Amino acid sequence: MTWLMITILIRTIVCAFPAAQAYKLVELTHSLSPSTLFWPGVPSFNRSLVVASVNQHGVWFEIGKFSVGEHGGTHIDVPRHFKQGAADLNDFPLDRTIAEGVMIDCSAEAAKNYNYAVTTNKLKEWEKKNGRIPDGAAVLVNFGYTAKFSNHQAFLNTKNVRDDKTFRFPFVTAQAALWLLNERKMKIIGVDVPSPDSPQDKSYPVHVALLLKNVMIMEMMNIPKSLPARGFRVHCAPIRIVDGTGVQTRIYAMMGDNIDAGSARLCMQSPVFFVASLVVASAVVDILTGGRIRG
């Protein structure tokens, strides 16, 4: 019984407190500049200098000011964007700005059809290959549009970037969004296009359904091809702006810090790990008892 107890203890300690390892940060944000794309009618980014000089002590001193519309470039939407009096940036829960991430790769489909729509079946197919989407996840949908971001006409599939009636880009169906909300308790959804909604549907069903349930929406993300299907955590720290409906923010992923709960479960269930634990436990018992239990 002693060796069995030690085996269980070893498995618990190793899986619950994995060895420290280096983590990697992955940029998920496009740079913000005067050339950054904004939705028609939303003021673009502008920055100017207030002072830039050497002071009387020979120290360089620089201060700038900027103005920007809330919805443009890599940014987030919060509930106030689609419901009067709902949570603004100041009130949005901090615990809904970080979540275990998964990446749904739809780049092949979107390359063939700029009207491609993510369906519930696509999500279920992803789960068959990659495992269940964890509850409370940040679901990032990669349409392969990151590389098009600086080319506004290519990004919007139109020659007239001032007329949103001509915009075309892939999107998430309302049914798929509701499935993620109701069946997987999704905390964050992120896309590398201007919106998770179809640009032709002005009822904005995805925005309305998700924002009213405090699901953060991330838009115009920089999603690299190298981002894995899972095994990372999404971080976002928006400014607390009173009455704010959205804001540009630095979004990034953290990889390699053992945040994927599925990995810990696999560790506990692994037959190879169980056998290894038995061997280690036997050695520990021998050391502690001087071999009396075996002998």
KEKE-3310 file (N, C-alpha, C; in steps of 0.2 Angstrom, whole numbers, plus 5000, padded with zeros to 4 digits):
npx = (5004:5010:5019:5009:5003:5013:5015:5003:5004:5016:5011:5001:5008:5018:5009:5001:5009:5019:5035:5045:5046:5052:5042:5033:5029:5016:5013:4997:4992:4990:5000:4996:4992:4992:4988:4980:4966:4950:4932:4921:4916:4920:4932:4949:4966:4976:4991:5000:5014:5016:5026:5044:5059:5075:5077:5081:5091:5097:5091:5082:5065:5049:5032:5017:5001:4986:4972:4958:4946:4934:4933:4942:4957:4966:4956:4944:4927:4914:4899:4892:4893:4882:4871:4862:4867:4873:4887:4902:4918:4924:4917:4918:4921:4936:4940:4936:4945:4955:4959:4959:4965:4959:4962:4953:4956:4952:4957:4960:4947:4942:4951:4946:4933:4927:4915:4914:4907:4908:4902:4892:4895:4908:4914:4912:4919:4932:4933:4933:4946:4955:4951:4940:4933:4938:4928:4923:4933:4944:4940:4948:4946:4954:4955:4964:4967:4976:4988:4983:4980:4986:4983:4969:4959:4960:4958:4945:4939:4935:4934:4930:4933:4926:4913:4903:4893:4898:4907:4915:4919:4924:4915:4906:4893:4877:4872:4883:4890:4881:4881:4894:4893:4882:4885:4898:4902:4909:4921:4928:4928:4938:4943:4951:4947:4936:4925:4915:4902:4893:4896:4886:4874:4865:4859:4867:4869:4878:4886:4875:4870:4882:4888:4878:4879:4891:4902:4918:4922:4935:4942:4949:4962:4979:4983:4995:5001:5008:5002:4996:4983:4978:4983:4988:4986:4976:4978:4972:4972:4962:4960:4952:4940:4928:4911:4915:4914:4922:4939:4956:4968:4982:4984:4989:4996:5000:5012:5017:5017:5011:4997:4986:4973:4969:4981:4986:4976:4979:4991:4989:4981:4990:4996:5010:5016:5010:5017:5030:5029:5026:5039:5047:5041:5044:5058:5059:5052:5061:5073:5068:5065:5075:5075:5067:5053:5053:5061)
npy = (4994:5006:5009:5012:5023:5032:5033:5038:5051:5056:5057:5066:5078:5080:5083:5093:5103:5107:5106:5121:5130:5139:5152:5158:5173:5179:5190:5198:5209:5222:5236:5253:5267:5283:5277:5266:5255:5261:5259:5266:5283:5282:5291:5292:5287:5299:5308:5320:5331:5338:5344:5343:5343:5349:5351:5364:5357:5349:5338:5327:5329:5324:5324:5319:5320:5311:5307:5297:5286:5274:5262:5254:5247:5235:5230:5230:5226:5230:5227:5240:5245:5240:5240:5252:5259:5247:5237:5247:5251:5254:5247:5234:5217:5212:5199:5193:5196:5188:5172:5154:5149:5145:5141:5142:5137:5144:5148:5141:5139:5152:5158:5153:5158:5173:5176:5166:5157:5153:5139:5129:5116:5116:5120:5109:5099:5104:5101:5087:5084:5091:5091:5094:5111:5121:5126:5143:5149:5158:5161:5161:5165:5161:5168:5170:5183:5192:5195:5203:5215:5228:5232:5239:5238:5225:5219:5222:5217:5225:5240:5252:5258:5267:5264:5255:5246:5239:5231:5215:5200:5186:5177:5174:5163:5166:5156:5147:5156:5157:5143:5142:5151:5145:5131:5130:5140:5152:5165:5175:5181:5181:5189:5190:5199:5213:5211:5199:5197:5196:5208:5212:5211:5220:5219:5214:5200:5192:5201:5207:5195:5190:5201:5206:5196:5198:5194:5197:5205:5203:5212:5213:5207:5202:5188:5175:5163:5153:5151:5139:5126:5125:5127:5139:5155:5169:5186:5202:5219:5231:5249:5258:5266:5278:5276:5271:5262:5253:5250:5252:5240:5231:5215:5198:5182:5169:5156:5140:5139:5129:5130:5124:5115:5103:5096:5093:5084:5074:5070:5065:5054:5046:5030:5027:5037:5032:5020:5024:5031:5021:5015:5025:5027:5014:5015:5025:5020:5010:5017:5024:5014:5005:4994:4985:4982:4976:4965)
npz = (5000:5003:4992:4983:4987:4987:4973:4968:4975:4968:4955:4956:4961:4951:4940:4944:4947:4936:4930:4930:4915:4900:4894:4880:4871:4861:4848:4845:4839:4828:4823:4827:4818:4808:4796:4798:4797:4798:4802:4791:4794:4807:4817:4813:4818:4825:4829:4838:4842:4858:4866:4862:4866:4873:4890:4903:4910:4902:4898:4888:4884:4880:4875:4869:4860:4857:4846:4843:4836:4843:4837:4827:4819:4828:4840:4854:4858:4869:4880:4880:4867:4860:4868:4876:4891:4896:4902:4902:4896:4908:4917:4913:4917:4924:4925:4913:4903:4901:4895:4892:4877:4860:4843:4828:4813:4798:4786:4774:4768:4768:4759:4747:4746:4749:4756:4765:4779:4796:4803:4815:4812:4807:4819:4827:4819:4821:4835:4834:4829:4837:4850:4864:4865:4878:4892:4894:4886:4875:4859:4845:4828:4813:4798:4789:4786:4791:4784:4774:4780:4779:4766:4762:4752:4748:4761:4763:4752:4742:4730:4735:4749:4757:4757:4766:4761:4751:4756:4759:4768:4776:4790:4806:4809:4816:4823:4825:4834:4845:4849:4854:4864:4872:4874:4876:4884:4880:4883:4876:4860:4845:4829:4814:4805:4800:4808:4817:4812:4797:4785:4778:4785:4794:4806:4815:4822:4829:4837:4845:4852:4859:4865:4874:4884:4890:4883:4877:4862:4850:4837:4820:4822:4824:4819:4818:4807:4813:4826:4837:4837:4850:4867:4873:4880:4880:4882:4887:4890:4892:4892:4906:4902:4905:4901:4889:4873:4866:4862:4856:4859:4867:4862:4866:4866:4877:4878:4882:4896:4902:4903:4897:4901:4897:4894:4907:4911:4902:4906:4919:4915:4907:4903:4901:4910:4922:4924:4924:4936:4945:4945:4950:4963:4969:4970:4979:4990:4993:4997:5008:5017:5017:5009:5016:5014:5001:5004)
capx = (5000:5015:5021:5004:5001:5018:5014:4998:5007:5020:5007:4998:5013:5021:5004:4998:5014:5024:5042:5045:5049:5051:5036:5034:5023:5015:5009:4991:4990:4993:5002:4991:4995:4987:4986:4977:4960:4944:4926:4918:4913:4924:4938:4955:4971:4980:4995:5005:5018:5015:5033:5049:5065:5080:5076:5087:5096:5100:5087:5077:5058:5044:5025:5013:4994:4983:4964:4956:4939:4935:4932:4947:4963:4965:4952:4939:4920:4911:4892:4889:4893:4876:4865:4862:4867:4876:4894:4906:4925:4926:4914:4919:4924:4943:4941:4934:4950:4961:4956:4963:4964:4959:4962:4950:4959:4947:4961:4959:4940:4941:4955:4942:4927:4927:4909:4914:4904:4909:4896:4892:4898:4915:4917:4912:4924:4938:4934:4935:4953:4959:4948:4934:4934:4936:4923:4926:4939:4945:4940:4951:4945:4959:4952:4970:4967:4981:4992:4979:4977:4988:4980:4962:4955:4961:4956:4938:4937:4931:4938:4928:4934:4922:4906:4902:4888:4902:4912:4914:4924:4921:4911:4904:4886:4874:4871:4889:4891:4876:4883:4900:4890:4878:4887:4905:4902:4914:4922:4930:4929:4942:4943:4956:4943:4933:4919:4913:4896:4893:4896:4879:4869:4865:4856:4873:4866:4883:4887:4870:4870:4887:4890:4874:4881:4897:4907:4922:4924:4941:4942:4955:4967:4985:4984:5000:5000:5011:4998:4993:4976:4977:4990:4990:4982:4975:4978:4970:4971:4959:4959:4946:4937:4921:4906:4918:4911:4927:4946:4962:4972:4987:4982:4994:4995:5006:5012:5023:5017:5007:4990:4981:4970:4969:4987:4986:4972:4982:4997:4986:4978:4994:4999:5017:5017:5009:5022:5036:5027:5028:5046:5050:5039:5047:5064:5058:5051:5068:5077:5065:5064:5081:5073:5064:5047:5054:5064)
capy = (5000:5012:5011:5014:5030:5037:5033:5043:5057:5058:5059:5073:5083:5082:5085:5099:5108:5105:5109:5127:5131:5146:5154:5163:5178:5179:5196:5197:5216:5226:5243:5258:5273:5286:5273:5260:5255:5262:5259:5273:5287:5282:5295:5288:5289:5305:5309:5326:5332:5344:5346:5339:5348:5348:5356:5368:5353:5345:5331:5327:5329:5323:5323:5319:5319:5308:5306:5291:5283:5268:5255:5253:5244:5229:5233:5226:5229:5228:5228:5247:5246:5238:5241:5258:5258:5241:5238:5250:5249:5255:5242:5227:5213:5211:5192:5191:5199:5183:5166:5149:5151:5140:5144:5139:5139:5144:5151:5138:5140:5159:5159:5151:5161:5178:5176:5160:5158:5148:5135:5125:5110:5118:5120:5102:5096:5106:5097:5080:5084:5095:5090:5099:5118:5121:5131:5149:5150:5163:5157:5165:5162:5164:5168:5171:5190:5196:5197:5208:5221:5235:5233:5240:5235:5217:5217:5222:5214:5231:5245:5258:5257:5272:5262:5248:5242:5235:5226:5208:5197:5180:5179:5168:5163:5167:5149:5145:5160:5154:5137:5143:5154:5141:5125:5130:5146:5156:5171:5180:5178:5186:5187:5194:5203:5219:5210:5192:5197:5197:5215:5214:5210:5226:5217:5212:5195:5190:5206:5207:5189:5189:5207:5206:5191:5200:5191:5202:5204:5206:5213:5215:5204:5200:5181:5172:5156:5149:5150:5132:5126:5126:5127:5145:5159:5175:5191:5208:5224:5237:5255:5259:5272:5279:5276:5268:5256:5249:5253:5249:5237:5226:5208:5194:5175:5166:5149:5136:5140:5124:5133:5120:5110:5096:5093:5090:5078:5068:5068:5060:5048:5042:5024:5028:5040:5028:5015:5028:5033:5015:5014:5030:5025:5008:5017:5030:5016:5006:5022:5026:5008:5001:4988:4980:4980:4971:4959)
capz = (5000:5004:4986:4979:4990:4984:4966:4968:4977:4963:4949:4958:4962:4944:4935:4946:4948:4931:4930:4927:4908:4897:4890:4874:4870:4853:4846:4841:4838:4823:4825:4826:4815:4804:4790:4801:4794:4803:4799:4788:4799:4814:4816:4812:4823:4824:4835:4837:4848:4862:4867:4861:4867:4879:4895:4905:4913:4896:4898:4883:4886:4875:4876:4863:4862:4851:4846:4839:4836:4847:4834:4822:4820:4833:4846:4857:4859:4876:4879:4879:4860:4857:4872:4880:4899:4898:4904:4897:4897:4915:4922:4911:4922:4923:4924:4906:4899:4900:4894:4888:4870:4855:4836:4823:4806:4792:4781:4767:4766:4767:4753:4741:4746:4754:4760:4769:4785:4801:4805:4820:4810:4807:4826:4829:4816:4824:4841:4833:4828:4842:4857:4866:4866:4885:4894:4896:4882:4870:4853:4839:4821:4809:4791:4785:4783:4794:4779:4770:4784:4777:4760:4764:4747:4749:4767:4763:4746:4738:4728:4738:4756:4761:4757:4769:4758:4746:4760:4759:4771:4780:4796:4810:4809:4823:4826:4828:4840:4850:4851:4858:4870:4877:4875:4878:4889:4878:4886:4871:4853:4841:4822:4810:4800:4804:4812:4817:4809:4790:4783:4774:4790:4799:4812:4819:4827:4833:4842:4850:4856:4863:4870:4880:4889:4893:4879:4874:4855:4847:4830:4816:4826:4820:4820:4814:4804:4818:4832:4837:4838:4857:4871:4874:4884:4877:4887:4885:4896:4890:4897:4909:4900:4908:4895:4883:4870:4863:4862:4854:4865:4866:4864:4865:4868:4881:4876:4885:4903:4905:4904:4894:4906:4894:4895:4914:4911:4898:4910:4924:4912:4903:4905:4902:4916:4927:4925:4927:4943:4949:4946:4955:4969:4971:4972:4985:4996:4995:5000:5014:5021:5017:5006:5020:5011:4996:5007)
cpx = (5004:5017:5016:5002:5007:5017:5009:5000:5011:5016:5004:5002:5016:5016:5001:5003:5020:5030:5042:5049:5048:5045:5037:5028:5022:5011:5003:4988:4993:4995:4997:4995:4990:4984:4982:4969:4955:4938:4924:4914:4916:4930:4944:4960:4975:4984:4999:5009:5016:5021:5038:5056:5069:5078:5082:5092:5099:5097:5082:5070:5053:5037:5021:5005:4991:4975:4963:4949:4940:4935:4936:4953:4961:4962:4947:4932:4918:4904:4889:4889:4886:4870:4866:4862:4871:4883:4898:4913:4927:4923:4915:4923:4931:4944:4939:4939:4956:4957:4960:4961:4963:4959:4959:4952:4954:4950:4960:4952:4939:4945:4951:4936:4927:4921:4908:4911:4905:4903:4897:4896:4905:4918:4917:4917:4931:4939:4936:4943:4957:4957:4943:4936:4933:4931:4927:4932:4938:4945:4942:4949:4950:4957:4958:4970:4972:4986:4989:4978:4980:4986:4972:4958:4954:4957:4948:4935:4932:4936:4936:4928:4930:4915:4905:4897:4892:4907:4910:4920:4920:4919:4909:4896:4883:4873:4877:4891:4887:4878:4889:4898:4887:4881:4895:4907:4908:4915:4924:4930:4933:4942:4949:4953:4940:4928:4917:4906:4897:4892:4889:4873:4869:4861:4861:4871:4872:4885:4882:4870:4875:4889:4885:4875:4888:4903:4911:4923:4930:4941:4948:4962:4973:4986:4989:4998:5003:5007:4995:4986:4974:4984:4992:4985:4981:4974:4976:4969:4968:4959:4953:4943:4929:4916:4909:4915:4916:4934:4951:4966:4977:4985:4988:4992:5001:5006:5018:5023:5012:5000:4984:4979:4970:4975:4988:4982:4975:4988:4994:4984:4983:4997:5006:5019:5016:5014:5028:5035:5029:5035:5049:5048:5042:5054:5064:5057:5057:5072:5075:5065:5070:5080:5070:5057:5048:5056:5059)
cpy = (5006:5014:5014:5021:5034:5038:5039:5050:5060:5061:5066:5079:5085:5085:5092:5104:5106:5109:5116:5127:5138:5146:5158:5167:5179:5186:5195:5204:5219:5233:5248:5265:5277:5282:5267:5261:5256:5261:5265:5276:5287:5286:5291:5290:5295:5307:5315:5327:5339:5348:5341:5343:5345:5353:5359:5364:5348:5338:5332:5325:5329:5321:5323:5319:5315:5308:5300:5288:5276:5262:5256:5250:5238:5232:5228:5230:5226:5230:5234:5248:5244:5238:5247:5256:5251:5242:5242:5248:5250:5250:5235:5223:5211:5203:5189:5194:5194:5176:5161:5150:5144:5144:5140:5141:5138:5147:5148:5139:5148:5161:5158:5155:5167:5179:5170:5161:5152:5145:5131:5118:5110:5117:5112:5097:5097:5102:5090:5079:5086:5094:5095:5106:5119:5127:5137:5151:5156:5160:5162:5162:5166:5163:5169:5178:5194:5199:5203:5215:5227:5237:5234:5237:5228:5215:5217:5220:5219:5236:5252:5256:5262:5270:5255:5244:5237:5230:5219:5205:5191:5182:5173:5169:5164:5161:5146:5149:5158:5148:5138:5146:5149:5134:5125:5136:5151:5163:5177:5176:5184:5184:5192:5198:5208:5217:5202:5192:5198:5205:5217:5213:5215:5225:5215:5206:5193:5195:5207:5201:5189:5195:5207:5201:5192:5196:5196:5200:5207:5206:5215:5213:5202:5192:5177:5165:5151:5148:5143:5132:5127:5126:5134:5149:5166:5181:5198:5213:5230:5243:5256:5266:5273:5280:5274:5262:5251:5253:5249:5246:5232:5219:5203:5187:5173:5159:5146:5137:5135:5126:5129:5115:5103:5093:5090:5084:5072:5066:5063:5054:5043:5036:5024:5031:5036:5023:5018:5030:5027:5014:5018:5029:5019:5010:5021:5025:5012:5011:5023:5020:5003:4995:4983:4978:4975:4964:4956)
cpz = (5000:4997:4982:4981:4987:4977:4965:4969:4971:4957:4950:4958:4955:4939:4937:4946:4943:4932:4927:4920:4905:4894:4884:4873:4863:4852:4842:4839:4832:4826:4823:4824:4811:4798:4792:4798:4800:4799:4796:4793:4806:4813:4817:4818:4821:4830:4833:4843:4852:4864:4865:4861:4873:4884:4898:4908:4908:4896:4892:4886:4881:4877:4870:4865:4856:4852:4842:4841:4840:4843:4827:4824:4825:4839:4849:4857:4866:4875:4878:4871:4857:4862:4877:4888:4901:4900:4899:4899:4905:4920:4919:4915:4920:4922:4917:4901:4898:4900:4891:4881:4865:4848:4831:4816:4801:4786:4774:4764:4764:4760:4747:4741:4752:4758:4764:4776:4790:4803:4812:4818:4810:4814:4829:4826:4819:4831:4840:4832:4833:4849:4859:4867:4874:4887:4896:4892:4878:4863:4847:4833:4816:4801:4786:4782:4786:4789:4774:4774:4782:4770:4761:4759:4747:4755:4767:4757:4742:4735:4731:4746:4760:4761:4760:4766:4753:4750:4759:4763:4775:4787:4800:4810:4816:4827:4829:4834:4846:4853:4856:4864:4875:4878:4877:4883:4887:4881:4881:4864:4849:4834:4819:4804:4804:4809:4812:4813:4801:4789:4780:4779:4795:4805:4817:4824:4831:4839:4847:4854:4861:4868:4876:4885:4891:4889:4876:4866:4853:4840:4826:4820:4821:4822:4816:4812:4809:4824:4832:4838:4845:4861:4872:4878:4881:4883:4884:4890:4893:4895:4900:4907:4902:4901:4888:4880:4867:4864:4859:4860:4863:4867:4862:4868:4872:4880:4881:4893:4906:4907:4901:4899:4903:4894:4902:4914:4908:4902:4916:4921:4908:4906:4906:4908:4922:4929:4927:4934:4948:4950:4951:4962:4972:4974:4978:4991:4998:4999:5007:5019:5021:5014:5010:5017:5006:4999:5012)
residu = (MET:THR:TRP:LEU:MET:ILE:THR:ILE:LEU:ILE:ARG:THR:ILE:VAL:CYS:ALA:PHE:PRO:ALA:ALA:GLN:ALA:TYR:LYS:LEU:VAL:GLU:LEU:THR:HIS:SER:LEU:SER:PRO:SER:THR:LEU:PHE:TRP:PRO:GLY:VAL:PRO:SER:PHE:ASN:ARG:SER:LEU:VAL:VAL:ALA:SER:VAL:ASN:GLN:HIS:GLY:VAL:TRP:PHE:GLU:ILE:GLY:LYS:PHE:SER:VAL:GLY:GLU:HIS:GLY:GLY:THR:HIS:ILE:ASP:VAL:PRO:ARG:HIS:PHE:LYS:GLN:GLY:ALA:ALA:ASP:LEU:ASN:ASP:PHE:PRO:LEU:ASP:ARG:THR:ILE:ALA:GLU:GLY:VAL:MET:ILE:ASP:CYS:SER:ALA:GLU:ALA:ALA:LYS:ASN:TYR:ASN:TYR:ALA:VAL:THR:THR:ASN:LYS:LEU:LYS:GLU:TRP:GLU:LYS:LYS:ASN:GLY:ARG:ILE:PRO:ASP:GLY:ALA:ALA:VAL:LEU:VAL:ASN:PHE:GLY:TYR:THR:ALA:LYS:PHE:SER:ASN:HIS:GLN:ALA:PHE:LEU:ASN:THR:LYS:ASN:VAL:ARG:ASP:ASP:LYS:THR:PHE:ARG:PHE:PRO:PHE:VAL:THR:ALA:GLN:ALA:ALA:LEU:TRP:LEU:LEU:ASN:GLU:ARG:LYS:MET:LYS:ILE:ILE:GLY:VAL:ASP:VAL:PRO:SER:PRO:ASP:SER:PRO:GLN:ASP:LYS:SER:TYR:PRO:VAL:HIS:VAL:ALA:LEU:LEU:LEU:LYS:ASN:VAL:MET:ILE:MET:GLU:MET:MET:ASN:ILE:PRO:LYS:SER:LEU:PRO:ALA:ARG:GLY:PHE:ARG:VAL:HIS:CYS:ALA:PRO:ILE:ARG:ILE:VAL:ASP:GLY:THR:GLY:VAL:GLN:THR:ARG:ILE:TYR:ALA:MET:MET:GLY:ASP:ASN:ILE:ASP:ALA:GLY:SER:ALA:ARG:LEU:CYS:MET:GLN:SER:PRO:VAL:PHE:PHE:VAL:ALA:SER:LEU:VAL:VAL:ALA:SER:ALA:VAL:VAL:ASP:ILE:LEU:THR:GLY:GLY:ARG:ILE:ARG:GLY)
# end
